[in-house]
Amino acid sequence: HLGISEEACKNAGGKWYRTPCVTLQSCIDNRPPRFDLEDPSGHSCQDSLSKLNIGFVSSSTFCPVKECIDRCVAQYGGNEFVGDSYYCAMGCAGMSSSKILYPRTFCNMPGAVRYSSCYKSCERASSSKGNVARCRYGCEFWNTVVGSIFPFDNTKTGCFKFCQSLQNYPLQIGMEAEGPELSPNKCICLYSNGKVPSKAVLPDYATPSPPKFSLTDATGKLALGLSREITCATNEISVEFQKHDRSPRQEFHITLDGRIVSVACP
């Protein structure tokens, strides 16, 4: 209550409670988290799932460690678990006792220090100068990688950290992880429509949702658009050629699930 008496509250048509603050605090404490890492695509906190979502930022979790190791095997023969190729593979991933313990050792490093950190780590690869050189040959692969690499683990927690790292994080309304449950190959951060950060402020490995577009003919004078007679509440739509004037009914978005929707009735 707001400090008024029970009688005054009832006279005003309200409901009087003795412990509203306690009830409110309990409600706040028990609210669902922003993201549910166990079930990121189906949790009720993702209110975007009840409507078409056109605002998102995604990233592949791809790490080219296999390509790096294949280069070693092509150079030294055998496989990455024995002989010279094993020491070369130390420049590709976290290796120990002829096993790959952590494949993303170098992928998760900032690009600016990836090669130098790898080069220095080879000092611990072996007491043999030849094996150290083979490790550093493996490191040279990272100088050939174009663009940035997703710098987080390819797990749901890694996707969560990716979303947290983006601008306008407080405006995010959910997260999805596509691919195998334990090692997703794509992370998607959902935003309120119209709140997606621009490409200029996103890291190279992140891709914003596509901008709106029009479908014009070869002349550019006509465009597909929704009939001006229909409303957003109708169950039937009519698409027609119209004079291209950048009307909202001639502009479309691509949704998260790949559908084309009109800007007029998203």
N, C-alpha and C positions, 0 to 999 in steps of 0.2 A: 504494500500500500504506500501512499505518498504522504503519510502523516495525518490524514484526515480520519474522522471517526467512522466506524462501521455504518452507522445510520446515515451519515452524509454521503458515504460511498453508494449505499443502496438507493438513496434518493436521486442520485445522479445517474442511476441505471448501471452502475458498475458492480464488480464482484470484489469483496473484501477478503484478503487472506492475511493471516498473522505472520507468515514466514515466506514472503515472496522472494526475498534475497537469497535465502537458503535454497529454495527451489530453483532459482535462476542459476546459482552457482553449481548446483548438481547437474543441471542441464548442460552448462558450459563444460564441466569436467568430463561428461560422458559423451560429448559430441564426437562424431567420427573424425579421424585424422584426415588431413588434406589428401594424402596418398595411402593406399593400403598395399604394401609391398607384397603381400601374399596373394592378392587378387587385384592387380592394378587396373584391369579392364572392366571389372564388374561391380566395383564398390559404389554404394549409394552416394558417396561424397562427390562422385563425378556427375554433377548435375547436367553436364553437357550431353550425356547419353540420352536424355529425354528429348533432345532437339538436334537438328542438323548442326554439326560443328564445322565451321570453316576457318577456325583460328588455331593453329598448332605449329610447333617447331619440332623437327625430327632429325635424327642422326643415325647413320649406320654405326654399328659397334665393330666394324671390320678392322682386324689387325693383320697386316701382311706377314706374319711370322712364318707361315708355310712357304711363301715366296722366297723369303730370306734363306730358309733352310734348304730349299730346292737348289738355290744358287750354290750353296756350300757342297751339296752332294754332286752337282754337276762339275764342280771344280776338283773335288778330292775323291769322289767315288764312295761306294759303300752306302751307309746310311748315317743318320744323325746321332745314333747311339753308340757308335764304335769308331775307333781310329781317328784319322785326320778330320773327317767331317764332324765328328762329335765336338772337337775343340773349336771348329769354325762355327758350329751352331751355338756355342756360348756367346757369340756376338749377335745372336738372333733372339734368344729367350733365356729365361732362368733355368740353367741346366745343372744337374748334380747327379753323381752316381749313375751315369748313362740314362738319365730320365729327364723329361721336360717337367720341371716342378712348377714353373710359372710362365706361361707363354707370353704374357703381356708386360714383361719386365721393362722393355724399351718402348713399347707402344704407349704406355702410361706416363712416359716422361715428356716434358715440354719439348717441342721440336727443336728449339734453339740449343738445347744441351744434350739431345739424344745421342748424337754421334760421339761427342767428347766424353760423355759419361760411359758409353759403351767401350770406347778406346781405353779409358783408364781402368775399367773393370777387368780388362783382359790381363792386367798385371797379376791378378789372382787366379787366372785360369790354369796355370801350370808353371813349374820351375824351368820348363824347357822353352828356350827362345823361339824355337820353331812352332810350338803349340800356341804361344802368345801371338805370333805373327798370323797363324791361321784364325785365331779368334778375331783379330783385328781385320782380317779379310772379311769375316762375317759382318763386322760393324760397318764396313763400307757400304753395305746395302742401304743403310738408313740415309745416306747422302743422295740416294736415287729416288727416294719417296717424294712425290709431288703433293703439296698441300698438307693440311693438318690431319692428324689421326685422332679419333675419339680417345681421350686421355683417361677414361674411367674403365673399371671392370665391366665385362659384358655380362652383368647380372642385373637383377631388379634394383639392387642397392646402387649399382653403378648408374642405372637410368635415373634413379632418384637424385643422385649427386649431380648428374648432368642437368636436370631440370632446375635444381637449386642454383646452379652456376649462371643461369641465363638472366638477362635483364627482365624487369617486370615480373619477377618470380611471384610476388604477392598477388598478381592478377591471374595466376594459373589456377585452373579448376580441376585438374586431374592429370593422370599419366597413364600411358599404355606401353607395354613391352611386347613386341612382336617376335615370334620365333619360338624355339625350344624354351620350356619353362625355366630351366636352370641357366641357360646361356642365350638370352634373347639376341637377335641380330639387328634389332632396330628399336630405338627408344623414341617415344613421342610425348611431348609436353603439351597439354591442352590449355588454351587460353580462352578467355571470354572473347567473343567475336569482336573484331576491331581493335584488340589490345596486343596483337602480336608484335614483337620488336622488329625493327627494320633489319634487312640483311646487313646493313653497314655496321651494326653493333653486335652482330652474332659472330661466333667463331667460324672459321672456314669449314669445319666439319658439320656444322648445323645448317639445316635448310628450313626456311619459313614456308608456311602454306602459300600456295599460288595466289597471285593477285586476281582481282576480278577481270573479266575479259568479255569481248563481244564476238559474235559469230557473223562475220560479214561476207558478202559475195565478192567476186573478183574485182568488181569496180569500187568497192568500199562505200557504195551509196545506199545499199540495202543491208539490213541485219535481221537475224531471227530475234523475235521478241514475243512476250506473252500478250495475248489479246487484252486490250484495255477494258474489256467488259468483265473479265473475271476478277474474283477477289481471292484473298489468301485463304478464305474459309471454304472455298468450293472444292469438290472432289474431282472435278474435271478441269483440264487445262486445254488451252488452245494456243498453239504456237504458229506465228505467221510472219511473213516478211514485212518489214516496216521500213520507212525511210530512216536511215541511220542518223540519229541525232543524239547518241549517247544517253538515251533515256534509261532509267533504272530497269525498266522492263526488257531492255536489250542487253543488260549486263548480267554475267553469271559468275558463280564461284564453283570450285571443285571442293567437295566435302572430304572429311577425313576418310570415309569409306569409298571414295572414288566416284561419287555421284555428282552430276551437274545440276545445280540449283540456281534459280533466279535470284538476283539481288532484291527484287521487289517482294518476294515471299520466301525468305530463307528458312 
